[in-house]
Amino acid sequence: MARILILAAGHLWSNPRSQKEANTLAGAGHQVKIRGIWFDQAGVERDLSLASGKTWQFEPFLDLRPRTPIGQARNLLARSRNRMAREAYSRLGISSPALFGYGTREMLRTAIQTAAHLTIVRSEAGMWVANALLERGQRVGIDFEDWYSEDLPSESRATRPIRWLKELERRAAAECVYAVTTSAVMANAIAAEYRVPAPRVVYNTFPLGDSPRFDGNRRDRKNMEIPSVHWFSQTIGPGRGLELLFVAADRVTLPFEIHLRGRLLANNAGWFAAIVPPGLRERVYVHDTVPNEELPSRIAEHDIGLALEAQNVRSRNLTITNKLFQYMQAGLAIIATDTAGQREVFSQAPDMGLLIRNDDPDALARALGELLGDAKRLSAAKGAAAAAFQEKFHWERQSGVVAQLVDRAIAVRRH
């Protein structure tokens, strides 16, 4: 039995990949702990519910809830450090770990104190922590859940320490004893960029055992006589494909509901009101995020899942997001933009929906019309998505890779 530490840069509920990793490794007999950050009480309650009864443990390494005077001071200090780091980089070109998010040094301190046999990191902060742990001769695993140095649009890259982040990624990819990522195209691109062995592919999918949790209730849908389209993300905001959706949807004459799930923050309210065409507003519904255990049921209420990822950001083009697999798990037909990562899945399950050109509202309008206007085709696509998930893409097919790689990593002799 080995002690394994998984480091996250946020709430447990927003890190489903960490949870699946922990379930797999604890099931293999390891002593597993996830450490993350607490930002708000609602998230804390979700985290505690998710961790309850598990054979692994979760604890925050940093609590930034401003509930008490001490909490308020800690929150203010963390935000001030981050702001000063950004200003120092912008004005003077000075780089510091605080550029990578809140609690970067606390994350490293936690890893050192835990002294795990293997520490697994993800996130920008995790890249810095990985390098610091490698300097200490510790065994480190890295999960390129995103390609962090390639995960920003061009207009944002000038204000970020991209060169430094790439150096951190290069060393981690070369020296970590465990390296995984979310798609074959991402693995091959990282290998070519950094001249390292390709990380192993672990699709960001979900267990077959989650499927029986569908509760059969209707909580989203309003009119069961017309089809329903579903999109979700943690945040409803610009640059996530919704601009494309509403231009296209306004060109579709067939009736259908549009359901969006995510947090619509106050600073995005004006943008959202402006992009929804007046003729669609009565059929557009916004739902807040739900606990992880409820999400499969809410997705399963709908007919078509939208995965409108962008191609102009390299990481977004290469990765395969969890929403694609959640749509498959729930048996939805899928309309997806033609990113390299999503092509990888569609090449193995071509009948589950339609790939469309990115940023082409006419293509999306045609795809919606084809599925909404043909009940048999829609039903066949939904069945093909569910079958592909059950036959090829469930987590049980990925978990063996994770367990095998961790066993090998633990056996590696430290420096």
C-alpha positions as CSV (number, residue, x, y, z in Angstrom):
1,M,0.0,0.0,0.0
2,A,1.4,3.4,-1.0
3,R,0.5,6.9,0.2
4,I,-0.8,8.9,-2.8
5,L,-1.5,12.6,-2.7
6,I,-3.6,14.3,-5.4
7,L,-3.4,18.1,-5.5
8,A,-6.2,20.2,-6.9
9,A,-6.4,24.0,-7.3
10,G,-10.0,24.3,-6.2
11,H,-13.1,22.6,-4.8
12,L,-13.4,18.8,-4.9
13,W,-16.7,19.0,-6.8
14,S,-15.1,20.9,-9.7
15,N,-12.4,18.2,-10.1
16,P,-14.3,15.1,-11.2
17,R,-11.1,13.6,-12.8
18,S,-9.4,13.7,-9.4
19,Q,-12.3,11.9,-7.8
20,K,-12.2,9.1,-10.4
21,E,-8.5,8.8,-10.0
22,A,-8.9,8.6,-6.2
23,N,-11.6,5.9,-6.5
24,T,-9.5,3.8,-8.8
25,L,-6.3,4.1,-6.6
26,A,-8.1,3.6,-3.3
27,G,-9.8,0.6,-4.9
28,A,-6.4,-0.8,-5.7
29,G,-5.5,-0.7,-2.1
30,H,-3.6,2.6,-1.8
31,Q,-4.0,5.2,0.8
32,V,-5.3,8.2,-1.1
33,K,-5.8,11.8,-0.1
34,I,-7.0,14.7,-2.2
35,R,-6.1,18.3,-1.1
36,G,-7.8,21.3,-2.6
37,I,-9.0,24.9,-1.9
38,W,-12.3,26.0,-0.4
39,F,-13.7,29.3,-1.8
40,D,-17.4,29.3,-0.7
41,Q,-19.7,27.5,1.6
42,A,-22.0,26.0,-1.1
43,G,-18.9,24.4,-2.6
44,V,-17.8,23.1,0.8
45,E,-21.2,21.4,1.3
46,R,-20.9,19.7,-2.1
47,D,-17.3,18.6,-1.3
48,L,-18.2,17.1,2.0
49,S,-21.2,15.3,0.5
50,L,-18.9,13.9,-2.3
51,A,-16.2,12.7,0.1
52,S,-18.7,11.2,2.6
53,G,-18.3,7.4,2.8
54,K,-15.3,7.2,0.4
55,T,-12.3,5.1,1.0
56,W,-10.1,8.1,0.3
57,Q,-10.0,11.4,2.1
58,F,-10.4,15.0,1.1
59,E,-9.1,18.1,3.0
60,P,-8.5,21.6,1.9
61,F,-4.9,22.9,2.1
62,L,-6.3,26.4,2.0
63,D,-9.7,27.7,3.2
64,L,-10.5,31.1,1.6
65,R,-14.1,31.3,2.8
66,P,-14.6,34.9,4.2
67,R,-16.9,33.7,7.0
68,T,-14.9,35.0,9.9
69,P,-12.4,37.9,10.4
70,I,-9.5,35.5,10.1
71,G,-11.1,34.0,6.9
72,Q,-11.6,37.5,5.5
73,A,-8.0,38.4,6.2
74,R,-6.8,35.1,4.6
75,N,-9.0,35.7,1.5
76,L,-7.8,39.3,1.2
77,L,-4.1,38.3,1.5
78,A,-4.4,35.6,-1.1
79,R,-6.1,38.0,-3.6
80,S,-3.6,40.7,-2.8
81,R,-0.7,38.4,-3.5
82,N,-2.2,37.3,-6.8
83,R,-2.9,40.9,-7.8
84,M,0.6,42.1,-6.9
85,A,2.2,39.2,-8.7
86,R,0.3,40.1,-11.9
87,E,1.2,43.8,-11.6
88,A,4.9,42.9,-11.0
89,Y,4.9,40.7,-14.1
90,S,3.0,43.2,-16.3
91,R,5.2,46.2,-15.3
92,L,8.6,44.7,-14.6
93,G,8.5,41.2,-16.1
94,I,9.1,39.6,-12.6
95,S,7.7,36.1,-12.4
96,S,6.5,34.5,-9.1
97,P,4.5,31.4,-8.2
98,A,1.5,33.5,-7.3
99,L,0.9,34.2,-11.0
100,F,-0.4,30.6,-11.2
101,G,-3.3,31.1,-8.8
102,Y,-4.2,31.1,-5.2
103,G,-2.3,29.1,-2.6
104,T,0.6,27.9,-4.8
105,R,3.1,28.0,-2.0
106,E,0.6,26.4,0.4
107,M,0.1,23.6,-2.2
108,L,3.8,22.9,-2.2
109,R,4.0,23.1,1.6
110,T,1.2,20.5,1.9
111,A,3.0,18.2,-0.5
112,I,6.3,18.4,1.4
113,Q,4.5,17.8,4.7
114,T,2.5,14.9,3.4
115,A,5.6,13.1,2.1
116,A,3.5,10.8,-0.1
117,H,5.1,8.0,-2.1
118,L,3.6,9.7,-5.2
119,T,2.2,13.2,-5.5
120,I,-0.1,13.8,-8.6
121,V,-0.6,17.3,-9.8
122,R,-2.6,19.2,-12.4
123,S,-3.2,22.9,-13.1
124,E,-0.7,25.7,-13.6
125,A,0.1,25.8,-9.9
126,G,0.7,22.1,-10.1
127,M,3.4,22.6,-12.7
128,W,5.4,24.8,-10.4
129,V,4.8,22.4,-7.5
130,A,5.9,19.4,-9.6
131,N,9.2,21.1,-10.4
132,A,9.9,22.0,-6.8
133,L,9.2,18.4,-5.7
134,L,11.4,17.0,-8.5
135,E,14.2,19.2,-7.1
136,R,13.7,17.4,-3.8
137,G,13.9,14.0,-5.4
138,Q,10.2,13.1,-4.8
139,R,8.1,11.0,-7.1
140,V,5.7,13.2,-9.0
141,G,2.9,12.4,-11.4
142,I,1.4,14.9,-13.8
143,D,-2.0,15.1,-15.4
144,F,-2.2,17.3,-18.5
145,E,-6.0,17.6,-18.1
146,D,-5.4,20.7,-20.1
147,W,-2.3,21.9,-21.9
148,Y,-1.9,24.7,-19.5
149,S,0.6,26.9,-21.4
150,E,-1.6,26.6,-24.5
151,D,-5.0,27.1,-22.8
152,L,-5.4,30.9,-23.3
153,P,-6.6,32.9,-26.2
154,S,-3.9,35.0,-28.0
155,E,-5.1,38.3,-26.5
156,S,-4.5,36.9,-22.9
157,R,-1.1,35.3,-23.5
158,A,0.9,38.6,-23.3
159,T,0.0,39.1,-19.7
160,R,0.9,35.5,-18.6
161,P,4.3,33.9,-18.0
162,I,3.9,31.5,-20.9
163,R,7.7,30.9,-21.4
164,W,8.2,30.0,-17.7
165,L,5.1,27.8,-17.7
166,K,6.4,26.0,-20.8
167,E,9.8,25.4,-19.0
168,L,7.9,23.9,-16.0
169,E,5.8,21.7,-18.3
170,R,8.8,20.5,-20.3
171,R,10.7,19.4,-17.2
172,A,7.6,17.8,-15.6
173,A,6.8,15.9,-18.9
174,A,10.3,14.6,-19.1
175,E,11.0,13.7,-15.4
176,C,7.7,12.8,-13.8
177,V,7.2,9.1,-13.2
178,Y,3.5,9.2,-14.2
179,A,2.2,11.3,-17.0
180,V,-1.3,11.2,-18.5
181,T,-3.5,13.4,-20.7
182,T,-7.0,13.5,-22.2
183,S,-6.6,12.5,-25.8
184,A,-4.2,10.9,-28.3
185,V,-3.8,14.1,-30.3
186,M,-2.9,16.0,-27.1
187,A,-0.4,13.4,-26.1
188,N,1.3,13.4,-29.5
189,A,1.4,17.2,-29.6
190,I,3.0,17.4,-26.1
191,A,5.5,14.8,-27.1
192,A,6.5,16.6,-30.2
193,E,6.7,20.0,-28.5
194,Y,8.8,19.0,-25.6
195,R,10.6,16.0,-27.2
196,V,9.5,13.6,-24.4
197,P,7.6,10.3,-24.4
198,A,3.9,10.8,-25.1
199,P,1.8,10.9,-21.9
200,R,-0.6,8.0,-21.7
201,V,-4.2,8.7,-22.7
202,V,-6.8,8.5,-20.0
203,Y,-10.1,9.7,-21.4
204,N,-12.1,12.1,-19.1
205,T,-15.1,9.8,-19.0
206,F,-17.3,8.3,-16.3
207,P,-18.0,4.9,-14.7
208,L,-20.7,2.6,-16.0
209,G,-21.8,2.3,-12.4
210,D,-23.0,5.9,-12.5
211,S,-25.7,5.1,-15.1
212,P,-28.2,3.5,-12.6
213,R,-28.3,6.8,-10.7
214,F,-30.6,8.3,-13.3
215,D,-33.6,9.3,-11.3
216,G,-36.1,9.6,-14.1
217,N,-37.5,12.9,-12.9
218,R,-38.2,15.9,-15.1
219,R,-36.8,19.1,-13.5
220,D,-35.5,21.0,-16.5
221,R,-37.9,20.3,-19.4
222,K,-41.0,22.4,-19.8
223,N,-42.7,21.1,-22.9
224,M,-42.2,17.4,-23.5
225,E,-43.9,17.7,-26.9
226,I,-40.9,19.3,-28.4
227,P,-37.2,18.2,-28.4
228,S,-34.7,19.7,-26.0
229,V,-31.1,20.8,-26.5
230,H,-28.6,20.9,-23.6
231,W,-25.3,22.8,-23.0
232,F,-23.4,23.1,-19.8
233,S,-20.3,24.5,-18.3
234,Q,-19.3,25.7,-14.8
235,T,-19.8,29.3,-16.0
236,I,-22.1,30.8,-18.6
237,G,-20.0,33.4,-20.3
238,P,-18.4,34.6,-23.6
239,G,-16.1,32.3,-25.6
240,R,-17.9,29.1,-24.8
241,G,-19.9,28.6,-28.0
242,L,-23.1,30.3,-26.9
243,E,-22.7,33.1,-29.4
244,L,-22.6,30.5,-32.1
245,L,-25.6,28.6,-30.7
246,F,-28.0,31.6,-30.6
247,V,-27.1,32.8,-34.1
248,A,-27.8,29.3,-35.4
249,A,-30.8,28.6,-33.3
250,D,-32.5,31.7,-34.6
251,R,-32.3,30.3,-38.1
252,V,-34.0,27.0,-37.2
253,T,-37.8,27.0,-37.8
254,L,-38.6,23.8,-35.9
255,P,-39.6,24.3,-32.3
256,F,-37.2,23.1,-29.5
257,E,-36.2,24.1,-26.0
258,I,-32.7,25.3,-25.2
259,H,-31.4,24.5,-21.7
260,L,-28.2,26.0,-20.4
261,R,-26.6,24.9,-17.1
262,G,-23.9,26.9,-15.3
263,R,-23.4,29.9,-13.2
264,L,-24.5,33.1,-14.9
265,L,-22.6,35.8,-13.0
266,A,-23.8,39.3,-12.7
267,N,-21.0,40.7,-14.9
268,N,-22.2,38.4,-17.7
269,A,-25.9,39.2,-17.5
270,G,-25.8,42.1,-20.0
271,W,-23.8,40.1,-22.5
272,F,-26.2,37.2,-22.2
273,A,-29.3,39.3,-22.6
274,A,-27.8,40.8,-25.8
275,I,-27.0,37.4,-27.5
276,V,-30.4,35.7,-27.0
277,P,-32.7,36.6,-29.9
278,P,-36.1,37.9,-28.8
279,G,-37.9,35.2,-30.6
280,L,-36.1,32.5,-28.6
281,R,-36.3,33.9,-25.1
282,E,-39.4,32.1,-24.1
283,R,-37.7,28.8,-24.9
284,V,-34.3,29.4,-23.3
285,Y,-33.9,28.2,-19.8
286,V,-30.9,28.8,-17.5
287,H,-30.2,26.3,-14.7
288,D,-27.7,26.6,-11.9
289,T,-25.0,23.9,-11.5
290,V,-26.1,20.8,-9.6
291,P,-24.2,18.3,-7.4
292,N,-22.1,15.9,-9.4
293,E,-24.3,12.9,-8.4
294,E,-27.4,14.7,-9.9
295,L,-25.9,15.9,-13.1
296,P,-26.3,12.6,-15.1
297,S,-30.0,12.7,-14.4
298,R,-30.4,16.3,-15.5
299,I,-28.5,15.7,-18.7
300,A,-30.6,12.6,-19.5
301,E,-33.8,14.6,-19.6
302,H,-32.7,16.1,-22.9
303,D,-32.3,15.0,-26.5
304,I,-29.2,16.7,-28.0
305,G,-26.0,17.7,-26.2
306,L,-23.9,20.5,-27.5
307,A,-20.1,20.5,-27.4
308,L,-19.2,23.7,-29.0
309,E,-15.5,23.9,-28.2
310,A,-13.2,26.4,-29.9
311,Q,-10.3,25.6,-32.3
312,N,-8.4,28.8,-31.9
313,V,-7.0,27.9,-28.5
314,R,-4.6,25.0,-28.9
315,S,-5.5,23.1,-25.7
316,R,-9.2,23.5,-26.4
317,N,-8.7,22.1,-29.8
318,L,-6.7,19.1,-28.7
319,T,-8.5,18.0,-25.5
320,I,-11.7,16.1,-25.1
321,T,-13.9,17.7,-22.4
322,N,-15.9,15.7,-19.9
323,K,-19.2,17.0,-21.3
324,L,-18.8,14.9,-24.5
325,F,-18.6,11.7,-22.5
326,Q,-21.4,12.8,-20.1
327,Y,-23.7,13.3,-23.1
328,M,-22.8,9.8,-24.3
329,Q,-23.3,8.3,-20.9
330,A,-26.8,9.9,-20.7
331,G,-27.7,8.7,-24.2
332,L,-28.0,12.1,-26.0
333,A,-27.4,12.7,-29.6
334,I,-24.4,15.0,-29.9
335,I,-23.6,18.0,-32.1
336,A,-19.9,18.9,-31.7
337,T,-17.5,21.3,-33.3
338,D,-14.8,19.8,-35.4
339,T,-11.9,20.0,-33.0
340,A,-9.1,17.5,-33.2
341,G,-10.0,16.0,-29.8
342,Q,-13.7,15.6,-30.7
343,R,-12.8,14.2,-34.1
344,E,-10.9,11.5,-32.2
345,V,-14.1,10.4,-30.4
346,F,-16.3,10.7,-33.4
347,S,-14.0,8.6,-35.5
348,Q,-14.8,5.7,-33.1
349,A,-18.5,6.5,-32.8
350,P,-19.6,8.3,-36.1
351,D,-23.3,7.6,-35.7
352,M,-23.8,9.4,-32.4
353,G,-24.4,12.8,-33.9
354,L,-22.9,15.4,-36.2
355,L,-19.6,17.2,-36.3
356,I,-19.8,20.7,-37.6
357,R,-17.3,23.3,-38.7
358,N,-16.2,25.6,-35.9
359,D,-17.7,29.1,-35.8
360,D,-20.1,28.3,-38.6
361,P,-23.7,29.1,-37.5
362,D,-25.2,27.9,-40.8
363,A,-23.6,24.5,-40.2
364,L,-24.9,24.4,-36.7
365,A,-28.4,25.4,-37.9
366,R,-28.4,22.6,-40.5
367,A,-27.2,20.1,-37.9
368,L,-30.0,21.1,-35.5
369,G,-32.5,20.9,-38.3
370,E,-31.4,17.5,-39.4
371,L,-31.8,16.0,-35.9
372,L,-34.8,17.9,-34.8
373,G,-36.7,17.2,-38.0
374,D,-36.1,13.5,-38.1
375,A,-37.3,11.6,-35.1
376,K,-35.9,8.3,-36.3
377,R,-32.5,9.7,-36.9
378,L,-32.5,11.5,-33.6
379,S,-33.4,8.3,-31.8
380,A,-30.7,6.3,-33.7
381,A,-28.0,8.9,-32.7
382,K,-29.0,8.7,-29.1
383,G,-28.8,5.0,-29.1
384,A,-25.4,5.0,-30.9
385,A,-24.1,7.5,-28.3
386,A,-25.2,5.3,-25.4
387,A,-23.9,2.1,-27.0
388,A,-20.5,3.7,-27.7
389,F,-20.2,4.7,-24.1
390,Q,-21.1,1.3,-22.8
391,E,-18.8,-0.5,-25.2
392,K,-15.8,1.7,-25.6
393,F,-15.6,4.9,-23.4
394,H,-16.6,4.1,-19.8
395,W,-14.2,4.8,-17.0
396,E,-13.7,1.2,-16.2
397,R,-11.6,1.0,-19.4
398,Q,-9.5,3.9,-18.3
399,S,-9.0,2.9,-14.7
400,G,-6.8,0.0,-15.5
401,V,-4.3,2.3,-17.2
402,V,-4.3,4.6,-14.2
403,A,-3.7,1.8,-11.7
404,Q,-0.9,0.2,-13.8
405,L,0.9,3.5,-14.3
406,V,0.8,4.3,-10.6
407,D,2.1,0.9,-9.7
408,R,5.1,1.5,-12.1
409,A,5.6,5.0,-10.8
410,I,5.8,3.8,-7.2
411,A,8.4,1.2,-8.1
412,V,10.7,3.9,-9.6
413,R,13.7,4.5,-7.5
414,R,14.0,8.2,-6.3
415,H,17.1,10.3,-7.0
